[in-house]
Amino acid sequence: MTTASTIRAWAAQAAHQPLVPLSYEPGPLGAEEVEIRVEHCGVCHSDLSVIDSEWGPAAYPTVGGHEVIGTVVAMGAQARGLRLGQRVGLGWNCSSCMSCPRCLGGQPQLCRVAQPTIMGHHGGFADRVRAHWLWACPIPEGLSAAKAGPLLCGGVTVFSPFLNLDIKPTHRVGVVGIGGLGHLALKFARAWGCEVTAFTSSDAKRDEALQMGAHRVVSSVDPDAMKAIRGRLDLVLVTVNVMLNWKALMSTLAPKGHLHLVGVLPQPMEVDALPLISGLRSVSGSPTGSRQDIDTMLEFAARHGIEPQTEHFPMSRINEALDHVRAGKARYRVVLDADFDQA
């Protein structure tokens, strides 16, 4: 099946400028592509980084949006595993080569030519978006379509380390940053069965962190509080994109513990070698997850009733929503509800 109807979107035409309406012709649908009618789309900080050229010059016009929930409205002749009208989600990647060792090994998110949904490709701040069928992930019945979008990026980003680092229910896990990613990490870690410590520099988030799954909350700027948990944690998951006291965080790791980054830091980090060597500790990082990671995460979320805490804006108020995220006011994930067909 092919489609050539105009796609309506909201696009950045330059860095730090309001998004404006954009209509474009997507051309014939690829044989292995699907077209998704967008119902909801989360707003991730990575959207801001791309449309504002924080990671290098963007190719304008740029259409952000990579936490998409919608329904399949068209399928290429070779698209597999989906059906018309099925509700799916689309995250950071929209295609990969399907033939390299990473793709064949079940890690297509590491494909060297994986196509990000919002870089060199128009994303989900639109009425429709296209993707290779592999990356259009069926949404379980138990998840709210209005809330599930952030799971496709923020959710799988903090969930994948539990799989890839072989985190066990008996492990002690620390989460740094109670924001869009961090609040989901707390929920996943608690449901995984772990003892959960939330690190925050804001006392105002203490009660919320406890409600979202933390067993304890530790002030990351209190030397005595940090010293009290030295050598205790098997995993410290850093979800923020700011520089921290790495020596203090490393000191909280138990032998064989991991300091794991999922936030993009603005500067190189300094880490002392001796604590790593003496305790067989490690510093690591990871991007989004594989398709299998996403499916596993969605099933886990549905089974345990895990959903992001969201604030909603109609997509027609997208600039207001982006400013809300830029100002750090989101609690804890903003979702845009598509309203192109409304007067």
Wavefront OBJ file of the C-alpha trace (Angstrom):
o trace
v 0.000 0.000 0.000
v 1.274 3.501 -0.786
v 0.243 6.926 0.359
v 1.235 10.389 -0.801
v -1.075 12.655 1.129
v 0.350 15.753 2.773
v 1.638 15.442 6.325
v 0.976 18.373 8.644
v 3.606 19.086 11.285
v 5.154 21.643 13.598
v 8.721 22.451 12.607
v 11.697 24.446 13.809
v 13.080 26.689 11.065
v 16.038 27.891 13.137
v 17.549 27.358 16.576
v 15.778 28.960 19.543
v 12.840 30.058 17.415
v 9.151 29.179 17.856
v 7.958 26.169 15.893
v 5.707 26.956 12.938
v 3.257 24.868 10.869
v 4.827 22.828 8.073
v 3.155 20.727 5.401
v 5.251 18.277 3.393
v 4.814 15.456 0.907
v 6.395 12.252 2.249
v 6.457 10.501 -1.120
v 5.628 6.838 -1.722
v 5.572 4.594 1.319
v 8.583 2.272 1.422
v 8.030 -1.471 1.072
v 9.048 -2.101 4.705
v 7.601 1.116 6.128
v 4.443 1.823 8.056
v 2.658 5.131 8.440
v 1.336 5.996 11.885
v -1.453 8.443 12.613
v -0.203 10.323 15.668
v -2.518 10.476 18.677
v -0.042 11.580 21.360
v 3.648 12.487 21.412
v 5.841 13.047 24.443
v 8.355 15.874 24.652
v 11.879 14.774 25.553
v 14.804 17.060 26.341
v 16.515 15.487 23.335
v 13.864 17.133 21.147
v 15.015 20.496 22.457
v 18.670 19.571 21.965
v 18.027 18.728 18.317
v 15.723 21.588 17.324
v 17.971 24.103 19.102
v 21.156 22.667 17.515
v 22.710 21.858 20.895
v 24.265 18.662 19.474
v 25.516 20.345 16.330
v 23.781 22.175 13.480
v 20.334 20.762 12.755
v 19.007 20.336 9.226
v 16.128 22.806 9.175
v 13.222 22.563 8.918
v 13.303 20.039 11.767
v 10.260 18.181 13.080
v 10.864 16.787 16.562
v 8.916 14.181 18.480
v 10.114 10.642 19.197
v 7.749 9.416 21.914
v 4.866 8.683 19.575
v 1.663 6.793 20.240
v -0.690 6.274 17.309
v -2.359 3.796 14.997
v -1.102 2.165 11.810
v -2.892 3.689 8.817
v -0.743 2.361 5.958
v 1.670 -0.527 5.466
v 4.267 -1.281 2.805
v 4.024 -4.585 0.971
v 6.843 -6.110 3.027
v 5.931 -4.709 6.456
v 5.627 -7.502 9.016
v 4.013 -8.229 12.357
v 1.508 -5.355 12.341
v -2.014 -4.700 11.111
v -3.952 -1.663 10.003
v -5.614 0.115 12.901
v -3.200 -1.352 15.466
v -1.967 0.979 18.206
v 1.816 1.265 18.197
v 4.590 3.375 19.655
v 7.666 4.861 18.007
v 10.750 5.924 19.938
v 14.235 7.278 19.233
v 14.967 5.132 16.175
v 12.762 4.737 13.119
v 14.967 2.390 11.053
v 18.203 0.397 11.025
v 20.057 -1.543 8.315
v 18.841 -5.032 9.395
v 22.037 -6.656 8.089
v 25.015 -5.582 10.229
v 26.337 -7.651 13.175
v 24.533 -5.373 15.646
v 21.173 -5.738 13.892
v 21.595 -9.481 13.369
v 22.688 -9.838 16.999
v 19.493 -8.284 18.338
v 20.983 -4.869 19.117
v 19.719 -2.707 16.208
v 19.851 0.414 18.369
v 23.661 0.128 18.014
v 23.526 -0.055 14.204
v 25.977 2.439 12.710
v 23.383 3.686 10.256
v 20.366 3.533 12.546
v 18.054 6.416 11.641
v 16.968 8.618 14.547
v 13.319 9.576 14.290
v 14.089 13.304 14.609
v 17.520 13.704 12.938
v 17.492 13.606 9.149
v 13.883 12.445 9.411
v 10.662 14.194 10.347
v 9.311 13.065 13.720
v 6.048 12.902 15.589
v 5.191 16.565 16.165
v 2.834 15.913 13.270
v -0.417 14.271 12.321
v 1.449 11.293 10.859
v 4.947 9.806 10.942
v 6.704 6.978 9.113
v 9.020 4.226 10.308
v 10.389 0.808 9.433
v 8.002 -1.844 10.735
v 10.585 -3.172 13.241
v 10.528 0.075 15.215
v 6.731 0.398 15.351
v 6.121 -1.317 18.691
v 2.676 -2.727 19.580
v 1.238 -1.156 22.733
v -0.180 -3.631 25.287
v -3.857 -3.270 26.144
v -3.080 -2.447 29.768
v -1.275 0.814 28.982
v -2.965 4.187 28.583
v -2.433 5.523 25.057
v -2.447 9.075 26.424
v 0.377 8.354 28.878
v 2.476 5.646 27.226
v 4.482 7.861 24.845
v 7.343 8.699 27.242
v 7.933 4.981 27.807
v 9.172 4.706 24.198
v 12.236 6.854 24.955
v 12.617 7.809 28.615
v 11.142 4.526 29.802
v 13.271 2.122 27.802
v 16.395 4.245 28.364
v 16.233 3.653 32.123
v 14.841 0.106 31.834
v 17.494 -1.332 29.496
v 20.318 -1.143 32.089
v 18.371 -3.530 34.325
v 18.505 -6.066 31.491
v 21.979 -5.366 30.125
v 23.735 -5.108 33.507
v 21.953 -8.181 34.896
v 20.439 -6.288 37.822
v 18.783 -8.676 40.263
v 15.857 -8.091 42.651
v 18.287 -8.397 45.570
v 20.436 -5.534 44.296
v 20.498 -2.033 45.745
v 19.900 0.659 43.142
v 20.434 4.416 43.319
v 18.773 6.864 40.920
v 20.285 10.321 40.412
v 17.808 12.973 39.295
v 14.057 12.872 39.834
v 12.909 14.131 36.451
v 11.485 12.741 33.230
v 13.796 9.722 33.215
v 14.492 9.475 36.931
v 10.894 9.201 38.095
v 10.402 6.237 35.761
v 13.648 4.664 36.951
v 12.346 4.769 40.527
v 9.132 3.027 39.516
v 10.905 0.358 37.495
v 13.540 -0.308 40.173
v 10.912 -0.722 42.893
v 8.793 -3.054 40.765
v 11.963 -5.002 39.840
v 12.272 -5.794 43.526
v 15.345 -3.702 44.315
v 16.094 -1.588 47.354
v 15.863 1.904 45.881
v 17.713 5.079 46.864
v 16.810 8.383 45.243
v 19.492 11.057 45.009
v 18.285 14.617 44.677
v 19.553 18.116 45.357
v 15.991 19.338 45.961
v 14.250 18.572 49.248
v 10.987 19.546 47.548
v 11.057 16.252 45.632
v 11.608 14.034 48.689
v 7.983 13.065 49.289
v 7.316 12.491 45.599
v 10.387 10.295 45.285
v 9.153 8.128 48.150
v 5.701 7.891 46.576
v 7.223 6.835 43.245
v 9.152 3.937 44.727
v 12.230 5.089 46.638
v 12.867 3.439 49.981
v 15.044 6.379 50.988
v 16.000 9.784 49.659
v 19.566 11.066 49.990
v 20.656 14.643 49.417
v 23.424 14.526 46.824
v 24.806 17.814 48.163
v 25.041 16.674 51.810
v 28.516 15.178 52.466
v 27.376 13.413 55.639
v 24.385 11.811 53.898
v 26.593 10.628 51.060
v 29.165 9.244 53.459
v 26.454 7.254 55.270
v 25.831 5.075 52.199
v 29.455 4.499 51.144
v 29.981 1.118 49.524
v 26.279 0.199 49.557
v 24.878 0.373 46.012
v 25.166 -2.131 43.164
v 23.955 0.327 40.539
v 23.857 4.115 40.474
v 21.825 5.246 37.466
v 22.595 8.841 36.463
v 19.629 10.284 34.558
v 20.670 13.957 34.509
v 22.714 15.935 31.965
v 24.705 18.064 34.410
v 28.112 17.657 36.021
v 28.110 16.040 39.470
v 30.461 15.134 42.312
v 31.683 11.943 40.662
v 34.023 11.023 43.501
v 31.150 11.123 46.001
v 28.885 9.061 43.744
v 31.617 6.500 43.073
v 32.087 6.106 46.807
v 28.511 4.823 47.147
v 29.224 1.792 44.953
v 29.644 -1.658 46.414
v 32.314 -3.968 44.953
v 31.402 -4.811 41.330
v 29.021 -1.826 41.334
v 28.169 0.182 38.231
v 27.981 3.946 37.793
v 25.807 4.053 34.692
v 25.023 7.137 32.597
v 21.921 7.665 30.469
v 22.107 11.476 30.428
v 24.379 13.297 27.966
v 26.910 15.288 29.977
v 28.040 18.709 28.750
v 31.698 18.081 29.673
v 34.091 15.134 30.109
v 33.847 13.518 33.541
v 36.801 12.818 35.822
v 36.925 9.451 37.562
v 39.674 8.146 39.855
v 41.107 4.832 38.679
v 41.901 3.360 42.108
v 38.267 2.900 43.297
v 37.460 1.225 39.988
v 40.391 -1.170 40.158
v 40.256 -1.997 43.850
v 36.532 -2.783 43.856
v 36.108 -4.153 40.315
v 33.702 -1.254 39.731
v 32.791 0.234 36.371
v 31.577 3.392 34.692
v 29.301 2.772 31.723
v 26.539 4.263 29.634
v 23.791 3.250 27.246
v 21.448 4.777 24.657
v 17.886 3.689 23.973
v 17.101 -0.021 23.986
v 16.622 -2.670 21.332
v 13.188 -3.552 19.972
v 13.196 -6.559 22.321
v 14.066 -4.273 25.255
v 11.156 -1.995 24.331
v 8.709 -4.883 24.111
v 9.905 -6.284 27.435
v 9.660 -2.858 29.075
v 6.133 -2.272 27.779
v 4.988 -5.684 29.008
v 6.619 -5.074 32.402
v 5.002 -1.632 32.658
v 1.572 -3.022 31.774
v 1.892 -5.882 34.265
v 2.974 -3.638 37.138
v 0.798 -0.626 36.347
v 3.774 1.645 35.673
v 3.113 4.832 33.758
v 4.810 8.216 33.531
v 3.509 11.185 35.444
v 2.400 13.479 32.644
v 1.150 16.956 31.830
v -0.818 17.399 28.615
v -0.950 20.175 26.038
v -2.798 20.183 22.715
v -0.225 20.013 19.935
v -1.439 23.398 18.690
v 0.104 24.835 21.893
v 3.434 23.166 21.210
v 5.552 26.277 21.780
v 4.033 26.775 25.206
v 4.756 23.126 25.977
v 8.386 23.379 24.847
v 8.938 26.493 26.948
v 7.456 24.621 29.924
v 10.063 21.876 29.445
v 12.914 24.358 28.851
v 12.070 26.089 32.134
v 12.330 22.799 34.029
v 8.698 22.993 35.114
v 7.517 19.647 33.704
v 6.240 17.158 36.302
v 7.524 14.938 35.006
v 6.874 14.437 31.295
v 4.958 16.639 28.875
v 2.736 14.923 26.296
v 1.247 16.632 23.246
v -2.231 15.521 22.185
v -2.689 15.776 18.416
v -5.455 18.216 17.480
v -4.838 18.935 13.782
v -8.410 18.124 12.815
v -10.024 20.292 15.450
v -11.292 23.733 14.535
l 1 2 3 4 5 6 7 8 9 10 11 12 13 14 15 16 17 18 19 20 21 22 23 24 25 26 27 28 29 30 31 32 33 34 35 36 37 38 39 40 41 42 43 44 45 46 47 48 49 50 51 52 53 54 55 56 57 58 59 60 61 62 63 64 65 66 67 68 69 70 71 72 73 74 75 76 77 78 79 80 81 82 83 84 85 86 87 88 89 90 91 92 93 94 95 96 97 98 99 100 101 102 103 104 105 106 107 108 109 110 111 112 113 114 115 116 117 118 119 120 121 122 123 124 125 126 127 128 129 130 131 132 133 134 135 136 137 138 139 140 141 142 143 144 145 146 147 148 149 150 151 152 153 154 155 156 157 158 159 160 161 162 163 164 165 166 167 168 169 170 171 172 173 174 175 176 177 178 179 180 181 182 183 184 185 186 187 188 189 190 191 192 193 194 195 196 197 198 199 200 201 202 203 204 205 206 207 208 209 210 211 212 213 214 215 216 217 218 219 220 221 222 223 224 225 226 227 228 229 230 231 232 233 234 235 236 237 238 239 240 241 242 243 244 245 246 247 248 249 250 251 252 253 254 255 256 257 258 259 260 261 262 263 264 265 266 267 268 269 270 271 272 273 274 275 276 277 278 279 280 281 282 283 284 285 286 287 288 289 290 291 292 293 294 295 296 297 298 299 300 301 302 303 304 305 306 307 308 309 310 311 312 313 314 315 316 317 318 319 320 321 322 323 324 325 326 327 328 329 330 331 332 333 334 335 336 337 338 339 340 341 342 343
